Amino acid sequence: MAQWGWRAMAAAPIGRRMERLTSEGGVPAHLRGAVIALGNFDGFHLGHQAVVARAIDRARAQGRPAIVATFDPHPVRLFVPDAPPFRLTTLDQRERLFAAAGADAMLVFQFTRELASRSAEEFVAMLAQDFGAAGVVTGEDFTFGKGRGGNIAVLRDLGAKLGLFAEAVAPVVDETGEAISSSRIRDALVAGDCATATRLLSRPFAIEGVVIDGDKRGRTIGFPTANVELANYLRPAYGIYAVRVRLPNERVMGGAASLGIRPMFDPPKELLETYLLDFDGDLYGKTLEVALVERLRDEEKFDSLDALVAQMDADVARTRAILMPARA
């Protein structure tokens, strides 16, 4: 699992360079006539990948551009502003994932009250006329328009009148026969089950953020850490994790990370603190992507710093065994 996760991370940035468009900015002439994969695509799990792959296949067969459309903020955030953090990816992460999948552009629908109030007819007209789409591919459960009044049947009917084809892709199921979904991934992460989340995503769940200045306690005990705030990401189970870290130069390194509130220190502060194995350098102000490979244990409050350091030594040894297993 660890080796496969490494390959998935290492391959992600190698996709083609793509354009990022916004619903307010529209679609430039050279991207009109595209096939659009349409959905939230938070997480971009195996089910989402199937929708995007189908849209790209249809676009390539017809000699058209392929665009992946997503929504920001997520509609839930607009309608339930006090909902706890739940995002699985940022727009930057989605852009890289869509590019690696082969898309030509990402179209970000700025999900506002105005957009939410548009009727299904108005939404389809926007796709066909304002954005010049030739076709749309969605999941079977996709809904749109005011009051979620539109579904795939409505999309097909309205689109046909405007020269827009519409296709729905069936849910992807795993070996248990259960559909792969973002909610299943969130449930797995909250339970600390990295293996299930990785299997459903096709890669480890990763948190990306800018390294902030910390209190430097880790440096004084031999474990300097790169600290990243959790921002709008879903909160996985607090604890210690074996991780892989993508640096700004695209180098990927192993590490041991503490995700939580640091019960040994006051005041409690929610952070992702990562100790990179065999690394010496300054990362302040740099953007890292930290992928959770395996959860090692719960957060703990130790009786002394010596006890904490001994446990961290053990965590690092176990992390090395997970990320760099001995070869036969």
Phi, psi and omega in degrees: 000317182295317181294320179296320178299322177300313181297320181298316179294316185294330184279338191303318185281357191275002178295168180297157174287141185224167180262146172252121181249160174237154180298329179283330181276340179082187184245124181293163187304320186287350178249003175286155186082015184280163165263126185251125168275124191239124178175178174287316177059028176290122184099325183048057180280186185300325177294315177298319180299325179293321178296312181294319179299320179294318179297318180293319178300315180294321179297314181295321180296331182257003180068036183246160171291157177241124180240138173253123180257140179220173184240138177211124359291167175301139180308326179300322182295326179289315186275333179231074187298337181267008179299141177300158178305137184217358186292145177257342179214158168266170176299321179298318178296316179298320180301316179295319181294318179295321178297316179297331178285343177111008180287155179269334182202157171247129178252118182260111173283117177281104190279099181246172175301324180296315179295319181296335183273353179291142177287167177301320180297316180294322181294315180293323177298322177298315179299312187282317188264309182290319183260352176066027182292140175269333182199161180226136174240130180225177168279161183296335184264009183291133175234158184201169177084167182305130181065019182055042184282349180254143174224189185295325178295317178296319179298317178297315184293310181292321181295322181300326181288342182247012180075025183246120176274155180223138180222141177249139178256132181294153177302146174271131180250154178266190185294345177273352183087002181267140181295139176283132184212160177296326180295322176296321179294316178299316179300319180295317181293319178297330177276357182078017184266081182295325183298315180293316179301317180296319180296318182284327179280331189080010177194161177293146172298135186227138177253127181247137179189171180273135179291124182255161177288131180247194180273358174064022177294323181300324180296325183288341180249015175088010180227072178296139184237153171261119188257131181230136176284152184277342175049233185268006181291150166308143175269106172294172177306131175300148178156191180255134186232146162277131187226163167241137188239126174267122180274167180302333179273012179076358174294140179247128183233156175277160178194168172243131187232145172255122178244114182157214188246010175055071186295345179284342190234150177247145355280159176300137179215126182284120182209161165251110183249121187241126172263115181275131181291129172058040180239140176221110181176175182256120182246003182302132180082355179269156179264125177243154170240119186250114182262128182276109183271312181206138177274127184270318185190173174287162165295147179221154172251116185266161182288337183205164176294327178298319179294321177298313181297320178298318179291323178294323174301316180294321179297318180294319178298317179292323178298316178300319180296324180287313186277332183228065183298149178297139180272144180290000000 
